[in-house]
Amino acid sequence: MRQVPQLIDALLAVPGAKKTLRRAADFIDIQWTLIDQGLKAVAPRVGGKLLDVGCGNKPYLHIFAPHVSEYIGIEHEAAYAATDAASRETGPDLLYDGRRLPFPDAHFDTLLNIQVLEHTPDPQALLDEMARVLKRDGLLVLCAPFCFRLHEEPHDYFRYTPHGLAVMCERAGLEIVELQAHGGLWSVLGHKLNSYLGMKVARLDAVGQALGKLGHEAQSGRRARLWAAPVVLPAMGVVSAGARVLDRLLPDETEALSFLALVRHSR
Ligand SMILES: C[S@@+](CC[C@H](N)C(=O)[O-])C[C@H]1O[C@@H](n2cnc3c(N)ncnc32)[C@H](O)[C@@H]1O
């Protein structure tokens, strides 16, 4: 069971407090901010029937719903059941065994696959399946991590470079038509330092989950060290802000937290 300190529970019950704390947590979470911004930029370009493969608790529904006629979320039954997201109000419309997506060929105009490809032991098979259910002129929005800590263990198998993604897409009869790099050296360093401060020092994972974050992890049973929070939280804010500024001043294209690819059929 998630261990949220009583003080935090009481605070979250105050009207507006949860939203404000969630905003602060999202600012600190550089990875979240970059994915959120990247998807908001892409959303106006999609349409029709959308399938979110590995949707978790559908955190991107509000971004894409205004642009599509239907939003269906599907999850790997066993992998999903082990995550904190499974205990939340919103969730997948369908569960499957991770092998064959239960849809006919060329059924969807848009596919979302966000931070999922690292969690399946056979990512090429998942890409092949997504290519099969994507219409000929459809768009796959694919995001996969490059530098990211171990998570959702033991179901964390791979990290991806743009070149690896291109080869895998080609094997599935797909091609990358656009690529976004999420952050550079300073975001990578900042995100790793903040993960250490937040999760190892202050042990705020259960608090993050109570705010609707870290849904992909198993429910945290660890007690937060709230006494560390007055020092750790401001430090994390400074690290996040500094990383964003340094990424602009001193960019390094050889580092990124993740890559987001827009993918279409190649033949
Ligand atoms: C890191 S979470 C990402 C969830 C969501 N896309 C997001 O960005 O918040 C990875 C998700 O992939 C799901 N997953 C793992 N293997 C899968 C597969 N073969 N097909 C669909 N989903 C899968 C897991 O259950 C988990 O919910």
The ligand as a Tripos MOL2 file, in Angstrom:
@<TRIPOS>MOLECULE
LIG
   27    29     1     0     0
SMALL
NO_CHARGES

@<TRIPOS>ATOM
      1 C1          6.6520    3.9300  -18.2840 C.3       1 LIG1
      2 S1          5.0020    3.3740  -18.4680 S.3       1 LIG1
      3 C2          4.3570    4.5960  -19.5670 C.3       1 LIG1
      4 C3          2.8770    4.7610  -19.4490 C.3       1 LIG1
      5 C4          2.3240    5.9470  -20.2720 C.3       1 LIG1
      6 N1          2.5170    5.7360  -21.6870 N.3       1 LIG1
      7 C5          2.9860    7.2310  -19.8350 C.2       1 LIG1
      8 O1          3.7480    7.8150  -20.6090 O.co2     1 LIG1
      9 O2          2.7480    7.6440  -18.6840 O.co2     1 LIG1
     10 C6          5.1600    1.9570  -19.5210 C.3       1 LIG1
     11 C7          3.8490    1.2350  -19.7500 C.3       1 LIG1
     12 O3          4.0110    0.2860  -20.8140 O.3       1 LIG1
     13 C8          3.1710   -0.8180  -20.5350 C.3       1 LIG1
     14 N2          3.6130   -1.9420  -21.3950 N.ar      1 LIG1
     15 C9          4.6830   -2.7460  -21.2410 C.ar      1 LIG1
     16 N3          4.7480   -3.6340  -22.2660 N.ar      1 LIG1
     17 C10         3.7220   -3.3510  -23.1010 C.ar      1 LIG1
     18 C11         3.2480   -3.9060  -24.3310 C.ar      1 LIG1
     19 N4          3.8510   -4.9340  -24.9310 N.pl3     1 LIG1
     20 N5          2.1300   -3.3690  -24.8950 N.ar      1 LIG1
     21 C12         1.5070   -2.3310  -24.3010 C.ar      1 LIG1
     22 N6          1.9040   -1.7770  -23.1350 N.ar      1 LIG1
     23 C13         2.9970   -2.2750  -22.5440 C.ar      1 LIG1
     24 C14         3.3310   -1.0070  -19.0390 C.3       1 LIG1
     25 O4          2.2660   -1.7230  -18.4780 O.3       1 LIG1
     26 C15         3.3630    0.4530  -18.5390 C.3       1 LIG1
     27 O5          2.0990    0.9310  -18.1710 O.3       1 LIG1
@<TRIPOS>BOND
     1     1     2 1
     2     2     3 1
     3     2    10 1
     4     3     4 1
     5     4     5 1
     6     5     6 1
     7     5     7 1
     8     7     8 2
     9     7     9 1
    10    10    11 1
    11    11    12 1
    12    11    26 1
    13    12    13 1
    14    13    14 1
    15    13    24 1
    16    14    15 ar
    17    14    23 ar
    18    15    16 ar
    19    16    17 ar
    20    17    18 ar
    21    17    23 ar
    22    18    19 1
    23    18    20 ar
    24    20    21 ar
    25    21    22 ar
    26    22    23 ar
    27    24    25 1
    28    24    26 1
    29    26    27 1
@<TRIPOS>SUBSTRUCTURE
     1 LIG1         1 GROUP 0 **** ****
